[in-house]
């Protein structure tokens, strides 16, 4: 099968597990989650471990097994990092919360009200729903205290799952009510097997990714499968042009510029969006990463001007995703058209 060069879809999304047997390297934890789904009895949990070890994907697999086709209706995911970095705008702009958002109330009062509202309603086709809180270590002390009381009152209709890389930031009043599940960094052989399977599926041969390249990628990933898959895609896309010694975000930025050069705007936008969503960079931090790559590889004053003007717009509260998308379109139009 020839390598499908030019695909705009990120492999970390294409090969995201949807069933337990697709999760690699976490057999013990997966066995617990599969048992909860089979028994239809899920405790409150704290799911913790380094980035890219399968925490969120495993919880999603459990929700699919637990609820079947209605898993999305019965599972609410709330990002504490986005919530407390964007403030009330996050709740107001999210269609899941906008209908119950109280404009005149404070952020913390809105959080309490919305979580209490979701937790109190029993789903029609199940005994309870799931409330998954990503980046739970970013919850403020006041928010955690409120959650403790909500957990006590509504445990019959809602089970809470806290995902974090730093469980010590969760207060004892919550941890004492939760089952802890640790996701360890993946072993090199588990990462190696997964990368080889993806290479076979994508038709990536040894002419693009050699065994030595694969070993370097596995070493650079340090147990983070998501990072390993991203580096593999970048390496295959650029024909070996990715310096594994580069920072991961710089490698993604370089791949975005390569896509712009080939006029693949959708692919470039997906890569840049991953910097903001998967790596947590702000719009202005993305600009700095792109500027570093542009200075090193392109040295074109039109790119410099476009980056500077977008940075200025972001400094005056411009919508980050909208301005970054406009920047990418401008670079394609003015530089690579």
Secondary structure, DSSP 4 states (H G I P E B T S, - for coil): ----TT--S-HHHHT---SGGG--S-HHHHHHHHHHHHHT----EEEEESTTSSHHHHHHHHHHHHHGGGTTTTEEEEEHHHHHHHTHHHHHH-TTTTTT--TTS-HHHHHHHHHHHHHHSPPTTSS-EEEEEETGGGS-HHHHHHHHHHHHHSTTTEEEEEEES-GGGS-HHHHTTSEEEEEPPPPHHHHHHHHHHHHHHHT--TTTS-HHHHHHHHHHHTT-HHHHHHHHHHHHHTTS---TTS-HHHHHHHHHHHHHHTT-HHHHHHHHHHHHHTS---HHHHHHHHHHHHHHHT--HHHHHHHHHHHHHHTTT--HHHHHHHHHHHHIIIII-
